[in-house]
Amino acid sequence: RAALDRAAVLLSIKRDVNRLDNVWGVGGGQRPVKHLVKEMNLLLREYLLSGEVSEAEHCLRELEVPHFHHELVYEALLMVLEGPGEEPVPVMVTLLQVLWDTGLVTLDQMSRVCGGRGEGCGGITASGGGDPALPPQGFQRVYGELGDISLDAPLARGLLERLVELCYQRGIITRALRDACPTR
């Protein structure tokens, strides 16, 4: 009974994931989504400041959530689009390329699209289909939210076009994904 009471207290503590980590050994997919997103944002900010790809790769591996790397792609794109200008574009493309080349980010995570009906995904499908029940991820998710993003960041459309073209030139994304990018 004492252990259950202690667990209830620890689980009720807000914003103290590190404490849970120390006491219970919470790791990987056991962590709350908000915590993982926060860690990914910190990782991306640090990468933009330092430019150290190997450190970013190491930190991503340490999170132990390979099934959630699509969120890193989304957050990376969002960070570039909402950023101060064009400087982060080639830097972030370099990170995405390394993650792609090492297999840390898969094609599905880069650009998951819905199934054959193309619902909510601009009508394109990935080779091999997809699961219509799964929401768009990575680039597709940004494409779908570009209208809202552009309200806060008027340069977002132009930055996205540049980023998408660079990613395509480096072989990170497919032609279909490049062509699905919303244009002005």
N, C-alpha and C positions, 0 to 999 in steps of 0.2 A: 504494500500500500504506500509506503514511504517513497519508493521509486516512482510510482505513478504520480504522486503529488509533486515530486521534484520535476518530473518530466512536464507536467502541466504548467508549472511555474516557468520553466525554461522556454517552453513553446509559446507562452503568452507574452514573453518579452518582445517588444517591438524593436525592429532595426538592430538586432544584436545577433546577426547570423554568425559573426566571428566567434561569439561565445558558444553558440550551438556547435559550431565546427570544432572548437576545442573540447567541449564536454562529450559530444555524441559522435564526433567524426563525420559530420555531414559532408558529403562531397558529390561532385558531379551533378547528375540529374536530380539529386535530392534537394538541391538548393532552390530557393524561391526564384521564379522567373525575373522578378524585379531586381534581385541581387545579381543575377547573371548578366542582365542588360547593363546594369551599372558597371560591373567589372569589364564588360566588353567596351563600354564607352571610355572608361579609364585607359584601357589597353590602347584604344585607337588614338586618344589624345596624346598619350605618351609617345606613341609611334610617330605622330605628326610632328611632335617637338624634337624627337631624337633621330628619326629616320632609320632606326635599327630594326631591320626586318627580322633578324634572328631572335631578338628579344620579344618582339610581338608574337612570333611563331611559338616561342617557348611559353609565353603567358597563356596563349590560346590552348595549347596542349594541357597546361596545368589546370585549366578550368574543368577538364574531363567531361565535356558535353559535346561530343562530335555531332550528335543529332540536332544540336541547337546552333550550329555554325551559320545557318541561313540568317540568323539574327545578326551576326557579325557583318555579313554582307549588307544587309539592310541598314544597319547603323552606320557603316562606313560610307555608304552612298548618301545617306541623310546628312552625315557630318560634312561631307564635301558640298552638298547642295545648299546647306544652311550656313556655310562658312563665309569668310570675308572676301574671297575672290577665287581666282583660277589656280593659285599656287598649289593647293592641296590635291588637285586633280591627278597630275602624273605620279605624285608620291603615293596616293591611295591605290592607283592602278598597279603600281609596282607591288604593293602588299597583296592585292588580290591575285596578281599573277603568281607570286611565290606560294600563296596558299593553294592556288589551283594546281601549280606544278608539283607540289609536295603531296597533294591529295587530301589536304586538311579540309578543303571545301570542294564539294562535288558539283557536277553539272546541275543536279536536282536542287541543291542548296543555292546555287548561283541564280537559278532561273526557273524554279518550279512553276509549271503552268498547270492549269486544270486539265481535265480529261478531254476527250474528243469534241465535246460540245463547246469548249473554250469559254465557258461561263465565267465572266469576271476577269478574263485574262486576255482580252483583245483578240480573241478568235484564233490564236495560234496554239499549237500543241507541241510538246516535246517529242522527240523521236522515242518511240516505244510507248507513247500515250501518257498516262498519268492517272491519278486518282481524282475524280471530280469532287470528292468530298473534302479534299485538302485545299487549303487556301493558297493563294500565290505567295511566293517567297522571294527574297533577294530583289533582283531587278524588277520583276513583275509587280511586286508589292509597291515599289517606288513609282512605277509607271501608273499604277492605279491611284496613288495618293498625290500625284504631281500637281493637280489643281489646288489642293489644300496647301501643299508645300510652297507653291508659287505665291500664295497670298502673303506668306511671311518672308519669303526669299524671292524677290522678283527675278533674279538672275538664274534661278534654279533650272529653268528649261534649257537655256544655253549651256550651262555647266553640265547638265545631264547628257546633252547631245555630244559634247566634247568627250566626256568620260566614257560614254558608250562606244563611241568611235575608236578611242584608244584601246579599250578592252577588246573590241573586235579585231583590231589590227594585231594585237598581241596574242590572239587565239584563246582568250579567256571566255568569251561568249560566242554563241552561234550567230549565223547570219539572220535566222528567224527572230532571235531575241533583239538583235540590233535593229532590224526593220520594224519591230513592234514598238520601238521607242516613240513616244508621242512627240510630234514636231509642232512647230509654231503654226 
